[in-house]
């Protein structure tokens, strides 16, 4: 927020952020790089964290900055939830860079390095063995980039009609009831991961329409089972939905609901969708709201969620 970045999506233990040049005099690549370096500096305080009964652990992250054009989609059924999504080669390089990065590092792709030029100090270069793409390990930005916070919104800046389509119905109903956010808690859930391919996000002018058609069909199937998609991840080797049964709404037969929904989703036929793979797993998940003032989400994370993702891949 301090560098006018926007969190577009939360994906498990990662966030995808967007910086553009529309609302700031400082070019976006400078702000994004400065933001990544400050994040790594801030994370140093968590290098040694003592946890009762566990011992000392080290928390660390990786940060990758890529520059270039991207497709930004507004998709989803507004009666269920609208989703802001990014796609395209610039986003795919983020995933490639993440695989090349080590804990505590900031990596920039070659287009970002070309823009920043002599304004950065490059410590090392990494080359992805599969794609051949190169990334610079950046240790310092030689120019000072001052924080440029988003302007404060008035309390009545966002009407209920504007907010409602962005929130899952159970989340919106709870917030409007005045009882507050969902508490962070451990609860049994069933996780469903669905991977699909077939949409060319860079080359197909109909890619947004196709993705939106498929997403809304998935949302409507899930709605019949009182379940919801918590995240959409778009990648060059297939995109995936993460769907939760049991959070935020729980039922005694969530496992049965999940398998029935999985079978319906498997049989959902669209001529532009291919390679559907689904994994389902049940277990305890840590659920609740996470995020900052400008961007919050409802999440359910844990070993069962990771297992469902691995089953999907298999």
Beta strands, then each sheet from edge to edge (+ up, - down):
strand 1: 6-11
strand 2: 14-18
strand 3: 49-51
strand 4: 55-57
strand 5: 63-65
strand 6: 71-75
strand 7: 83-87
strand 8: 106-109
strand 9: 120-127
strand 10: 134-141
strand 11: 185-197
strand 12: 228-233
strand 13: 239-245
strand 14: 274-291
strand 15: 296-301
sheet 1: 1+ 2-
sheet 2: 3+ 4-
sheet 3: 5+ 8+ 10- 9+
sheet 4: 6+ 7-
sheet 5: 12+ 13- 11+ 14- 15+
end
